Amino acid sequence: MNLSAIDLCLLLAYFVGMIVIGYFAGRNTTGAKDYFLGSRDLPAMALLLSIVATETSTVTFLSVPGIAYFGDLTFLQLPMGYVLGRLIVVRLLLPHYFRGELLTAYQVLRKRFGGGVQKVASLTFLLARTIGGGLRLFLTALVIEKLTGLGIAESVAAITAITLVYTFFGGMRAVVWTDVVQFVIYLTGAVAAFWILLDRLPNGFDTVLAAAGDTKLRVFDTSLDFAKPYTLWSGLIGGAFLSLGSHGVDQLIVQRLMSARSQRQASIALSLSGLVVLLQFGFFLLLGLGLFAFYQQFPPPQPFTNKDTVFRDFLLLQMPTGLLGIVLGAVFSAAMSSFSSSLNSSAAALVGDFVLPITGRSPDSLFVLRVAKGATILFAALEAIMALNCVDDRSIIDQVLDIAALLTGVLLGVFFLGTQTKRVTQQHALIGFTTGLAVDLFCKFAFPAIVGWKIAFPWFGLIGCAATFGAGLIASYLRPTRSL
């Protein structure tokens, strides 16, 4: 792609702006607690937008419109479950993160069970986050390669370098405030694309509705089919458990909640983020219906076969000078918001769950702050190396990302054992963790081969949580006096 001078200036202004915001946000950071939690003084609205931006990657930004292009609006049933799951987090899990001075979610497990469960849970998070983050960085680089002409290595290097600079200097404050700006940018880019699309259709939005018809405007699917990912039941039940795991026990989001000024502020941010995500996905799906109408009027040279390419090609070929720079900034925004969050949360888990217990240092010490910044560099390097060594095999990538998602259900089960029971010990919790992981992997890989049909991904959060909680609780009755 040959960018115009205007588009290039807009893109460079975005990069410089992110670095400047990161630097000024974190220039007065005094210790690891400040670096990872922003002195627990971040407002609810900023945290809300940061949560939404963090869970909106470049792949999500581009692929959700493709879902509506090839299908209908039944995807919306999944974020409906997300809303429900977040409300349960507010009720059952959030209070535990405001009891004492915590740096990570997994320190709750240390208080309840001891260091063994804490380290297992934290290590699980770190492995899943590093592998999953590297793969998402690779998928983002593939998109940027198509949009800009940069190679994979150059795309990975650009995202990593710019994101690392502001995350390194600013910590959680930089991550949250750049997320806020990035949310505005990627949503502005999507709205601009939709406005251009409607402007080029003969009758604007009426053409979109006519092309969609009743079939593509369908929202609810009440069939009880466990192989279908987007039904009312998989959305409300499976989606709720996915959100319980991702927003209730995953350090990536929990760290933001612990950065709030109060538990009430954290509750507001988390509860409302579900509604914002639902509305955001609704708009992205509407954009997909617009793309369906547009390509009916102006057929592409070759029919689309991949949902990830529909919106991407529209941006590549249809956006005018000036708006193209904004849209490219939107693509980078979606990528960098997720990446910066991954770096900061991984560094927090390493420091809070491993470095502090080993060294006995205070989180406010200069030594721990230096370790925290060093850990940020370490995880940037690890995720970049992971991305640079990926092979573009979408089936393998999807499998690995699914495994990373499976682990949140298992961790959720461990947290429920710790917060909702009193008789379960560390040994029982570890039995539950091992059992839940084995059941999830069996259902993911062996069950389809044996039975002949797959279980849709929204159900794995429920399966992993139920297997973990059930096995741990049963073990506590079978061996009630044993503990490590």
Residue pairs with C-beta under 8 A, 6 or more apart in sequence:
1 147
1 148
1 149
1 316
3 11
3 148
3 324
3 325
3 328
4 321
4 322
4 324
4 325
6 321
6 322
6 325
7 321
7 322
7 324
7 325
7 328
8 325
9 325
10 322
10 325
10 326
10 328
10 329
11 325
11 328
11 329
11 332
14 185
14 329
14 332
14 333
15 162
15 332
17 181
18 162
18 163
18 166
18 178
18 181
18 182
18 336
19 162
19 165
19 166
21 166
21 170
21 174
21 177
21 178
21 181
22 165
22 166
22 167
22 169
22 170
22 174
22 178
23 166
23 169
23 170
23 174
24 170
25 166
25 170
25 173
25 174
25 177
25 178
26 35
26 169
26 170
26 171
26 173
26 174
27 169
27 170
29 35
29 170
29 171
29 173
29 369
30 364
30 369
31 362
31 363
31 364
31 365
31 366
31 368
31 369
32 103
32 351
32 363
32 364
32 365
32 368
32 369
32 371
32 372
33 39
33 101
33 103
33 363
33 364
34 171
34 364
35 171
35 172
35 369
35 372
35 373
36 103
36 171
36 172
36 255
36 344
36 347
36 348
36 351
36 352
36 372
37 103
37 172
37 255
37 258
37 259
38 171
38 172
38 173
38 176
38 259
40 258
40 259
40 260
40 261
41 259
41 261
42 172
42 173
42 176
42 256
42 259
42 260
42 261
43 261
43 265
44 260
44 261
44 265
44 266
44 268
44 269
45 269
46 176
46 177
46 179
46 180
47 176
47 256
47 257
47 259
47 260
47 265
47 266
47 269
48 268
48 269
48 270
48 272
48 273
48 276
49 179
49 180
49 183
49 184
49 276
50 175
50 176
50 179
50 180
50 183
50 256
50 337
50 341
51 247
51 253
51 256
51 269
51 270
51 273
52 183
52 273
52 276
52 277
52 280
53 179
53 180
53 182
53 183
53 186
53 333
53 334
53 337
53 338
54 179
54 252
54 253
54 256
54 337
54 338
54 341
55 246
55 253
55 277
55 338
56 183
56 186
56 280
56 334
56 337
56 338
57 136
57 139
57 140
57 334
57 335
57 338
58 139
58 140
58 143
58 144
58 331
58 332
58 334
58 335
58 338
59 136
59 139
59 140
59 143
59 308
60 334
61 186
61 190
61 284
61 311
61 330
61 331
61 334
62 143
62 308
62 311
62 312
62 331
63 307
63 308
63 311
64 75
64 281
64 284
64 285
64 288
65 284
65 285
65 287
65 288
65 291
65 310
65 311
66 288
66 304
66 306
66 307
66 308
66 309
66 310
66 311
67 75
67 285
67 288
67 307
68 75
68 216
68 284
68 285
68 286
68 287
68 288
68 289
68 291
68 292
69 288
69 289
69 291
69 292
69 295
69 304
69 307
69 310
70 304
70 307
71 216
72 215
72 216
72 217
72 218
72 219
73 216
73 217
73 218
73 219
73 282
73 285
73 289
74 218
74 219
74 220
74 221
74 230
74 231
75 230
75 281
75 285
76 219
76 235
76 278
76 281
76 282
76 285
77 219
77 220
77 221
77 230
77 231
77 232
77 234
77 235
77 236
77 239
78 229
78 230
78 234
78 235
78 238
78 239
78 242
78 458
79 235
79 239
79 274
79 277
79 278
79 281
80 235
80 236
80 239
80 278
81 235
81 236
81 237
81 238
81 239
81 240
81 241
81 242
81 243
81 458
82 239
82 240
82 242
82 243
82 274
82 277
82 278
83 243
83 274
83 275
83 277
83 278
84 236
84 239
84 240
84 243
84 274
85 239
85 240
85 241
85 242
85 243
85 244
85 247
85 248
85 274
86 243
86 247
86 270
86 271
86 273
86 274
87 271
87 274
88 240
88 244
88 248
89 243
89 244
89 247
89 248
89 270
90 267
90 270
90 271
92 248
92 416
92 419
92 420
93 244
93 248
93 249
93 415
93 419
94 248
94 257
94 263
94 266
94 267
94 270
95 263
96 108
96 419
97 105
97 108
97 254
97 257
97 258
97 266
98 258
98 262
98 263
98 266
100 111
101 363
102 108
102 258
102 352
103 258
103 348
103 351
103 352
103 356
103 363
104 122
104 251
104 254
104 255
104 348
104 349
104 352
104 353
105 249
105 250
105 251
105 254
105 255
105 415
106 118
106 119
106 121
106 122
106 125
106 251
106 349
106 352
106 353
107 118
107 352
107 353
108 415
108 418
108 419
109 117
109 118
109 121
109 414
109 415
109 418
109 429
110 117
110 118
110 353
110 357
112 418
112 419
113 418
113 425
113 426
113 429
114 426
114 484
115 357
116 426
116 430
116 484
117 414
117 418
117 426
117 429
117 430
117 433
118 353
119 353
119 354
120 430
120 433
121 249
121 411
121 414
121 433
122 251
122 349
122 352
122 353
122 354
124 407
124 410
124 411
125 250
125 251
125 346
125 349
125 407
125 411
126 346
126 349
126 350
128 403
128 404
128 407
128 408
129 251
129 252
129 342
129 345
129 346
129 349
129 404
130 346
130 379
130 382
130 383
130 386
131 386
131 400
131 404
132 400
132 401
132 404
133 338
133 339
133 342
133 346
133 379
133 383
133 386
134 382
134 383
134 384
134 385
134 386
134 387
134 390
135 386
135 387
135 390
135 397
135 400
135 401
136 338
136 339
136 401
137 156
137 159
137 160
137 335
137 339
137 383
137 384
137 386
137 387
138 152
138 156
138 386
138 387
138 388
138 390
138 397
139 397
140 155
140 159
140 334
140 335
141 152
141 155
141 156
141 159
141 387
142 152
142 392
143 308
143 312
143 331
144 150
144 155
144 158
144 159
144 331
144 332
144 335
145 151
145 152
145 155
146 312
146 316
147 312
147 315
147 316
147 328
147 331
148 155
148 328
150 158
152 387
152 388
153 388
156 384
156 387
156 388
157 384
159 332
159 335
159 336
159 339
160 339
160 380
160 383
160 384
162 336
163 336
163 339
163 340
163 343
163 380
164 343
164 376
164 377
164 380
166 174
166 178
166 340
167 174
167 175
167 340
167 343
167 344
167 376
167 380
168 373
168 376
168 377
170 177
170 178
171 344
171 372
172 255
172 256
172 259
172 344
174 340
175 340
175 341
175 344
176 256
176 259
178 336
178 337
178 340
179 337
179 340
179 341
181 333
182 333
182 334
182 336
182 337
183 333
183 337
185 326
185 329
185 330
185 333
186 330
186 331
186 333
186 334
186 337
187 280
187 330
188 326
188 330
189 326
189 327
189 329
189 330
189 331
189 333
190 283
190 284
190 287
190 330
191 283
192 319
192 323
192 326
192 327
193 287
193 311
193 314
193 315
193 318
193 319
193 323
193 327
194 283
194 286
194 287
194 290
196 318
196 319
196 320
196 323
197 287
197 290
197 291
197 294
197 314
197 318
198 204
198 205
198 208
198 290
200 294
200 298
200 318
201 207
201 208
201 290
201 293
201 294
201 297
202 297
203 210
207 293
207 297
208 286
208 289
208 290
208 292
208 293
209 217
210 293
211 289
211 292
211 293
211 296
212 289
212 292
212 293
216 289
216 292
217 289
220 232
221 228
221 230
221 231
221 232
222 231
222 232
222 233
223 231
224 231
224 233
225 231
226 234
226 455
226 456
226 459
227 453
227 454
227 455
227 456
228 234
228 456
229 456
229 457
229 458
234 456
234 458
234 459
235 458
237 458
237 459
237 462
238 456
238 457
238 458
238 459
238 460
238 461
238 462
239 458
241 409
241 412
241 458
241 461
241 462
241 465
242 405
242 408
242 409
242 458
242 461
243 274
244 412
244 461
244 465
245 408
245 409
245 411
245 412
245 461
245 464
245 465
246 252
246 253
246 408
247 253
247 254
247 270
248 254
248 412
248 415
249 408
249 411
249 412
249 414
249 415
250 408
250 411
251 345
251 346
251 348
251 349
252 341
252 342
252 345
253 270
255 344
255 345
255 348
256 269
257 266
257 269
257 270
258 266
260 266
260 269
287 311
288 310
288 311
291 310
291 311
291 314
294 314
295 304
295 310
300 313
304 310
304 313
315 324
315 327
315 331
319 327
339 383
342 379
342 383
343 376
343 379
343 380
343 383
344 376
346 375
346 379
347 372
347 373
347 375
347 376
347 378
347 379
348 372
350 375
350 378
350 379
351 363
351 368
351 371
351 372
351 375
352 363
355 361
355 368
355 371
355 375
356 363
356 368
359 367
359 368
361 367
361 368
362 368
390 397
402 444
402 457
402 460
403 441
403 444
405 457
405 460
405 461
406 437
406 440
406 441
406 444
406 460
406 461
406 464
407 437
407 440
407 464
408 461
408 464
409 436
409 440
409 460
409 461
409 462
409 463
409 464
409 465
409 468
410 433
410 436
410 437
410 440
410 464
410 465
410 467
410 468
412 461
412 464
412 465
412 468
413 432
413 433
413 436
413 464
413 465
413 466
413 467
413 468
413 469
413 472
414 429
414 432
414 433
414 436
414 468
414 472
416 465
416 468
416 469
417 424
417 428
417 429
417 432
417 468
417 469
417 472
417 473
418 424
418 429
421 472
421 473
421 476
423 476
423 477
423 480
424 432
424 472
424 473
424 475
424 476
425 476
425 482
425 483
425 484
426 483
426 484
427 475
427 479
427 482
427 483
427 484
428 472
428 473
428 475
428 476
428 479
429 472
430 484
431 471
431 472
431 475
432 467
432 468
432 469
432 470
432 471
432 472
432 473
432 475
433 468
433 472
434 471
435 467
435 468
435 471
435 472
436 464
436 465
436 467
436 468
436 469
436 471
437 464
437 468
439 463
439 464
439 467
440 460
440 463
440 464
440 467
443 455
443 460
443 463
444 455
444 460
447 455
448 454
448 455
455 463
